Amino acid sequence: MVAPSTETTGYSVPTHEEVLAAIRAGYRAIDDGYGFYPGFNGWLESLGYTRREDVDCTCPDRGYRGHLPECRWMRP
């Protein structure tokens, strides 16, 4: 097993406003008959972010209270 990379230099994480917009998109997806995450993830992907499983947690508290939906979403 390979240890996760901690290389996040040169990448940005979603801003507070982008996360709020993604949450709203997630709730709209529920209203449209889909799940929360297809809407949430789709919104962040439309902004150029990708979910990186090969990096450590990007939550402000490093996942101490659990991971947030925007954890590990990054863009170059």
C-alpha positions, 0 to 999 in steps of 0.5 A: 500500500502506498502512503497518501501524498501530502503534496498540495503546493500549487493547488487551491481548495474551494472558497467558502462561497464556492462551497455554499453554492455547491451545497445549494446545488446539492439541495437542488439535485435532491429536489430534482430527484437525485441525491445530494452528492451528484449535485454537490460534486457536479458543481465543484467539477464545473468550477474545475475542481477534482477530488483527490484521494491521494492527498491528506485531508483538507478540512480546516480541523484536519478531520477531527470532527469528521470530514466535510463534503469539500474535503480533498477537492482541489484545482491547480 
